[in-house]
Amino acid sequence: MARIPDIVPVSELRQGAAELLKRVRKTRGPVVVTQRGRAAAVLLSVDEYERREREIEILKLLAQGEKQIAAGIGHSLDDVLAEADELLGQDSP
C-alpha cells in the first residue's frame, strides 16, 4: 500500500526550507506543498527523483517491447543471445 505523503503549506516551506530539505533527504518520500489549501508542488530528493525517472524509463521500454511482440516485430531469443555473444567476442555453444 502506498504511503501517504507529507503535506506542508508553502508558508512552512518558506520559513524552514533547510529543515524541510533535510527531512525529504532522510525520509526519501515526497512532500506535497500546498498553496491556499490546494496541492501546488511535490518535493523529492534528487536521489529519489532519479530513481523514479529510471523506473519510468524501464517501464516505457517494457511497454514498447510488449507492443512490438504483439505486432510480431522483434527477434527470437536465440538471435539476441547470438548477437550478444558476438558483441562480447564469444563463440556460441
C-alpha positions in Angstrom: 0.0 0.0 0.0 1.3 3.4 -0.9 2.5 5.7 1.9 0.6 8.9 2.4 3.0 11.8 1.6 3.8 14.6 4.0 1.8 17.7 3.3 3.1 21.2 4.2 1.9 24.6 3.4 4.1 26.9 1.2 4.5 29.1 4.3 6.2 26.3 6.1 8.5 25.8 3.1 9.4 29.5 3.1 10.1 29.5 6.9 12.0 26.3 7.2 13.3 25.3 3.7 16.6 23.8 5.0 14.8 21.7 7.6 12.3 20.5 5.1 15.0 19.6 2.6 16.8 17.6 5.3 13.5 15.8 6.1 13.0 14.9 2.4 16.5 13.5 2.1 16.1 11.5 5.3 12.7 10.0 4.6 13.2 9.7 0.8 9.4 10.2 0.5 7.6 13.0 -1.3 6.4 16.1 0.4 3.3 17.8 -1.1 3.5 21.6 -0.9 0.1 23.3 -0.7 -0.9 26.8 -1.6 -4.2 28.2 -0.5 -5.2 24.7 0.7 -4.5 23.0 -2.7 -1.6 20.9 -3.8 0.8 23.1 -5.7 4.0 21.0 -6.0 5.8 17.9 -4.9 9.2 18.0 -3.3 11.5 15.0 -3.8 15.2 14.3 -3.0 17.4 14.2 -6.1 18.2 10.5 -5.5 14.5 9.6 -5.3 13.7 11.7 -8.4 16.5 10.0 -10.4 15.4 6.5 -9.2 11.8 7.2 -10.3 13.0 8.5 -13.6 15.0 5.3 -14.2 11.9 3.2 -13.3 9.7 5.2 -15.7 12.2 4.7 -18.5 12.3 0.9 -17.9 8.5 0.7 -17.9 8.4 2.6 -21.2 10.9 0.2 -22.7 8.9 -2.8 -21.4 5.7 -1.3 -22.9 7.4 -0.7 -26.2 8.6 -4.3 -26.2 5.1 -5.6 -25.5 3.7 -3.6 -28.4 6.5 -4.9 -30.7 5.8 -8.5 -29.6 2.0 -8.0 -30.2 2.8 -6.6 -33.7 5.0 -9.5 -34.5 8.1 -7.3 -34.6 11.3 -8.4 -32.8 13.9 -11.0 -32.7 14.0 -14.5 -31.3 15.8 -15.2 -28.1 18.4 -17.3 -30.0 19.1 -14.4 -32.3 19.5 -12.0 -29.4 21.8 -14.3 -27.5 23.9 -15.0 -30.6 24.3 -11.2 -31.2 25.2 -10.7 -27.5 27.8 -13.5 -27.8 29.2 -11.8 -30.9 29.4 -8.4 -29.3 31.2 -10.0 -26.3 33.6 -11.8 -28.6 32.5 -15.3 -27.5 31.5 -18.2 -29.6 28.0 -19.7 -29.3 27.8 -23.2 -27.8 
